[in-house]
């Protein structure tokens, strides 16, 4: 049975050679190789020298890889360029922007849920984050979301910022924040509100130019906190100490909000 590396070489996919993603994908996909899974890949490719990706009759190298690797799988591909290529009845190609709710809703309506979602689209912050927030709800429990070519976070022409690595409007920095979401039950702040992503993510992996996220119920409780706060121990002046602790939490939260506001308006 062919592995992802050999298929990428066969179909000239840049997932091996230009990059070395196939060995990463193999780690997360191999157990479902013979299952009736569904895959969505954003970005169909088809680079032609002098023309870029605009040729509608070229592309689909990676879709061929997924098609042949997952013999029982159904594959969806999305591209901003209207591609007129036929890759068999298990592969469906959609045309539109990855930051269009209308486009993404058409794909979701057709496939419902996905085992694997791969973002190899524009690599721009706005598009990547929009797609992730929209599609994460449509990733199956135990499924994986892959974001390729995250070097765009550091390259100004691609919307990144190599001069200010703390710039929050980069793909890498957005997903660094996901680490806090995984640990939401350990955050000592009763005002912290865990969102749907926080409650449904248990793993995030950072590789060279790739991020991998696992969707799974995040139920592990803190061994120290209860509802994001430390309980008052002992038996003396309990109510007074509870009041003092609650007041402290209030003002710490207020201070953080004020600091965030000042940072936002650059004061």
Residue, then its C-alpha position, 0 to 999 in steps of 0.5 A: x500500500x502506498x504511503x503519503x510520501x510516495x503518493x506526493x512524489x507520484x503526483x508532484x504535490x509540494x507536500x513532499x519536496x518543497x515541504x516535508x509535510x507527508x511524514x506529519x500527516x502520516x502520524x495523524x491519518x494512518x489509523x483511518x487510512x482504510x476508513x470511509x472518512x471525509x477530507x476537506x482541503x482548502x487550496x487546490x494548487x496548480x502552479x504554472x510558471x508565468x501564470x501563477x495558480x490561475x489556470x483552471x485546468x491545472x491543479x489537484x495534486x494533493x487531492x489525488x494524494x488524498x483520493x488514493x490514500x483514503x480508498x474509501x474516503x470522500x474528498x472535497x477541495x476548495x479554490x478561489x480559482x474556478x477549477x475544471x478538473x475531474x478527479x473521479x466520483x469521490x472528489x468534489x471541487x468547489x469554487x469560492x473564497x475560504x473567507x466566504x460564509x456562503x461558500x463554506x456553508x455549501x460545502x458543509x451542507x454537502x458533507x456535514x462533518x469532516x475527519x480532516x480539514x487542511x488549510x493550504x489556501x491563501x495563507x493570509x491571517x484574515x482568511x485562515x482565521x475565518x475558515x478555522x472559526x467557521x469550519x471547526x464546528x464541522x470537524x468530527x470529534x477526534x478529527x484534526x485541523x491542519x494549517x500549512x505554510x505558517x511561515x507567512x506569519x513572518x513574511x511581510x509580503x504575505x501579511x506577516x511581521x518578521x520585525x514584531x514577533x508579538x504582532x497579534x495579527x499573525x497566524x502563528x500568534x493567533x494559534x499560540x493563544x489556543x494553548x491558553x484555551x486548552x488550559x482554560x480550567x487552570x486559569x485563575x480568573x472567575x471572569x474568564x469565559x471559555x468559548x466553544x473552541x476551548x471546550x473542544x480542543x485537547x491538542x495543538x502541535x507546532x511544526x516547521x511551517x505547520x500547525x495541527x489541532x485535535x478536536x476533542x471534548x476538553x473535560x479535564x478538571x483542574x487539580x487546584x482550582x474550582x470554577x477558575x478560582x481558589x477556594x478559601x481554606x480553614x475555618x476562621x473568618x471564612x466569609x471575610x476572606x471570601x469577600x477579600x478574594x472575590x474583590x481581589x479577582x474583580x480588581x485584577x480583572x478590571x486592571x487587565x481590561x484597562x491595560x488591554x484597552x490602553x494597549x489597543x488605543x496605543x496610550 
